[in-house]
Amino acid sequence: MDVFPDFEGMSGIGDLMEVAGALLMAALIIAVLMVLVSAIIWAIAASTGNYSLAAKGRIGVLVSLGGAILAGAATGWLNWLVNLGEQL
């Protein structure tokens, strides 16, 4: 049996990489902006004594920082997967 996958059938991988890269860049920019906004809210709320809002700002900083880390790591992971697929 001579059954092998058709590696020439994926001609749109370059377009897929551009779309995925643009989406990940947008997610990274939004996450970094949310870190800044949450940090400003945290600082203002802590200085005025509004500890409930300061806690929400701190949670916002931590969550958006985690999102920024995941978006940055997803770019490297996607590049690794594409390079691995080209080697197969």
trRosetta pair geometry for C-beta under 8 A, 3 or more apart (Angstrom, degrees):
i j d omega theta_ij theta_ji phi_ij phi_ji
6 9 4.2 71 109 -23 110 117
7 10 7.0 -50 -172 22 47 102
7 88 7.5 -175 -107 96 123 85
8 11 7.3 18 168 -62 61 88
10 13 5.1 49 147 -46 105 106
10 85 8.0 -61 93 154 167 128
12 15 4.7 -44 -170 40 85 116
12 16 5.9 91 130 -26 86 96
13 16 5.4 -53 -147 38 37 116
13 17 6.3 40 153 -23 67 102
13 82 6.7 137 177 -144 117 106
13 85 7.6 -166 -131 103 143 136
14 17 5.7 -52 -150 33 31 111
14 18 6.6 31 152 -19 63 104
15 18 5.7 -52 -150 34 35 112
15 19 6.4 31 155 -16 67 105
16 19 5.9 -55 -146 38 31 108
16 20 6.1 25 158 -13 66 111
17 20 5.9 -58 -141 43 28 107
17 21 5.9 30 159 -21 64 111
17 78 7.5 147 -130 148 75 115
17 82 6.0 45 -92 -103 116 160
18 21 5.8 -57 -144 39 26 111
18 22 6.3 25 157 -19 63 107
19 22 5.9 -56 -149 36 29 110
19 23 6.4 25 155 -16 64 107
20 23 5.8 -55 -147 38 32 110
20 24 6.2 28 157 -15 66 108
20 78 5.6 -173 139 -159 137 154
21 24 5.8 -57 -143 40 29 108
21 25 6.2 31 156 -21 65 107
21 75 6.9 70 -124 -130 72 98
21 78 7.6 -165 -73 100 69 147
22 25 5.7 -53 -144 36 30 111
22 26 6.4 31 155 -19 63 105
23 26 5.8 -53 -148 35 31 111
23 27 6.4 31 153 -17 64 106
24 27 5.6 -52 -146 38 34 112
24 28 6.3 36 153 -21 65 105
24 71 5.6 157 -165 -170 77 85
24 74 5.4 -154 -125 95 125 112
24 75 4.9 154 138 -74 150 89
24 78 7.1 -138 -42 5 154 148
25 28 5.6 -53 -147 36 32 112
25 29 6.4 32 154 -19 65 104
25 75 7.8 71 -63 -88 67 130
26 29 5.8 -53 -147 36 31 110
26 30 6.3 28 156 -15 65 107
27 30 5.9 -56 -146 40 30 109
27 31 6.2 31 156 -21 65 109
27 67 7.2 -123 169 166 97 101
27 71 4.3 -165 110 -118 109 134
27 74 7.9 6 78 51 143 141
28 31 5.8 -54 -145 36 29 111
28 32 6.4 27 157 -17 64 106
28 68 6.1 81 -145 -140 66 71
28 71 4.2 -171 -75 122 75 133
28 72 6.0 94 -114 -64 122 72
28 75 7.7 -9 -49 -33 138 128
29 32 6.0 -57 -148 37 29 107
29 33 6.4 29 154 -17 64 107
30 33 5.7 -55 -147 39 31 111
30 34 6.3 31 154 -19 65 107
31 34 5.7 -55 -148 37 31 110
31 35 6.6 39 150 -25 63 99
31 64 5.2 165 -162 -172 69 79
31 65 7.7 136 168 -89 105 16
31 67 4.1 -155 -120 106 124 105
31 68 3.7 178 125 -70 128 75
31 71 5.6 -178 3 10 147 140
32 35 5.5 -44 -152 27 36 116
32 36 6.8 36 150 -16 63 101
32 64 7.8 161 -76 157 14 110
32 68 5.5 94 -65 -110 68 132
33 36 5.7 -54 -155 36 36 111
33 37 6.3 32 151 -16 69 106
34 37 5.6 -50 -139 40 37 110
34 38 5.9 35 161 -16 68 109
34 60 6.7 -124 166 174 96 98
34 64 3.8 -152 104 -124 111 145
34 67 7.4 18 63 60 137 138
35 38 6.1 -60 -143 42 24 107
35 39 6.1 25 157 -20 62 111
35 61 5.9 70 -144 -139 67 67
35 64 4.6 -160 -64 110 66 121
35 65 5.6 87 -105 -70 117 73
35 68 6.4 -19 -38 -26 130 143
36 39 5.8 -57 -145 36 27 110
36 40 6.4 26 157 -18 63 105
37 40 5.9 -56 -151 35 30 110
37 41 6.4 27 153 -16 65 107
37 60 7.5 -77 96 147 86 137
38 41 5.6 -53 -146 39 33 111
38 42 6.1 38 153 -23 66 106
38 57 5.2 155 -175 -161 70 67
38 58 7.8 161 163 -64 107 10
38 60 3.2 -158 -124 112 131 114
38 61 4.4 -169 115 -61 123 64
38 64 5.8 168 5 16 142 137
39 42 5.5 -51 -144 36 31 115
39 43 6.3 30 156 -19 64 106
39 57 7.2 125 -99 171 15 107
39 61 5.4 85 -70 -99 73 120
40 43 5.9 -55 -147 37 29 109
40 44 6.3 23 158 -13 65 108
40 57 8.0 -125 73 -149 40 130
41 44 6.1 -58 -142 41 28 105
41 45 5.9 23 161 -15 65 114
41 53 6.7 -110 168 162 99 101
41 56 7.5 -58 131 96 130 90
41 57 3.9 -163 101 -106 95 119
41 60 6.9 28 60 53 131 149
42 45 6.1 -61 -142 42 23 107
42 46 6.1 20 161 -17 62 112
42 54 5.6 80 -150 -150 62 65
42 57 3.0 -173 -69 124 71 127
42 58 5.3 107 -121 -59 128 61
42 60 7.4 -156 -49 54 106 105
42 61 6.0 -24 -27 -29 149 127
43 46 6.0 -57 -143 37 25 107
43 47 6.3 18 160 -15 62 111
43 57 7.7 -129 -1 146 47 154
44 47 6.0 -61 -147 39 28 106
44 48 6.3 10 161 -6 65 113
45 48 6.2 -66 -143 45 28 100
45 50 4.4 -84 -157 76 84 101
45 51 7.4 144 150 -87 101 17
45 52 7.9 -106 -177 70 131 50
45 53 3.8 -143 -128 99 142 104
45 54 4.0 -165 109 -65 112 71
45 56 7.9 55 22 51 177 88
45 57 5.6 169 28 -6 134 138
46 49 7.9 47 -177 -67 27 22
46 50 7.9 -85 -60 58 23 64
46 51 7.5 60 -111 -103 60 59
46 54 4.3 98 -68 -120 75 135
46 57 7.8 -110 -29 62 94 138
50 53 4.3 12 128 31 116 114
50 54 6.2 147 95 -23 66 89
51 54 5.1 -50 -140 38 38 118
51 55 6.3 45 157 -24 66 99
52 55 6.0 -51 -154 30 29 110
52 56 6.9 24 149 -13 61 105
53 56 5.5 -53 -149 38 38 111
53 57 6.3 42 150 -21 67 104
54 57 5.5 -52 -147 36 33 113
54 58 6.4 36 152 -21 64 103
55 58 5.6 -51 -148 34 32 113
55 59 6.5 33 152 -17 64 104
56 59 5.7 -51 -147 37 34 111
56 60 6.3 40 150 -22 64 105
57 60 5.4 -52 -148 35 33 116
57 61 6.5 37 152 -22 65 100
58 61 5.7 -49 -150 31 33 112
58 62 6.6 28 154 -14 64 106
59 62 5.8 -57 -148 39 33 109
59 63 6.1 28 157 -16 68 110
60 63 6.0 -56 -139 40 28 106
60 64 6.0 17 165 -9 65 113
61 64 6.3 -63 -141 44 23 101
61 65 6.0 26 159 -21 62 112
62 65 5.7 -54 -143 36 26 113
62 66 6.5 29 155 -18 61 106
63 66 5.7 -55 -153 36 31 112
63 67 6.5 32 149 -19 64 105
64 67 5.3 -47 -146 36 38 116
64 68 6.4 42 152 -21 66 100
65 68 5.7 -49 -147 34 33 112
65 69 6.5 34 152 -18 63 104
66 69 5.7 -53 -148 36 32 111
66 70 6.3 30 154 -16 65 107
67 70 5.7 -56 -145 39 31 110
67 71 6.2 30 157 -18 66 107
68 71 5.8 -53 -142 38 30 109
68 72 6.3 29 157 -16 63 108
69 72 5.9 -58 -148 39 28 109
69 73 6.2 23 156 -14 65 111
70 73 5.7 -57 -141 42 30 108
70 74 6.1 38 156 -30 65 105
71 74 5.6 -47 -144 28 30 116
71 75 7.2 37 154 -24 58 96
72 75 6.1 -49 -162 22 34 112
72 76 7.4 25 149 -6 62 103
73 76 5.8 -57 -157 41 42 109
73 77 6.1 41 149 -21 72 109
74 77 5.4 -55 -142 40 34 113
74 78 6.1 38 157 -23 67 104
75 78 5.9 -53 -146 34 27 110
75 79 6.6 26 155 -15 61 106
76 79 5.8 -55 -148 37 32 110
76 80 6.3 34 153 -20 65 106
77 80 5.6 -54 -149 36 32 113
77 81 6.4 32 153 -19 65 105
78 81 5.7 -53 -147 36 32 111
78 82 6.4 30 156 -17 65 105
79 82 5.8 -54 -146 37 31 109
79 83 6.3 28 156 -14 65 108
80 83 5.9 -58 -147 41 29 108
80 84 6.2 31 154 -20 64 109
81 84 5.6 -54 -145 37 30 113
81 85 6.3 33 155 -20 64 105
82 85 5.7 -53 -149 35 31 112
82 86 6.6 31 153 -20 63 103
83 86 5.7 -52 -148 33 34 111
83 87 6.7 34 153 -21 63 105
84 87 5.8 -57 -154 32 34 112
84 88 7.0 42 151 -32 64 99
85 88 5.9 -44 -154 15 37 115
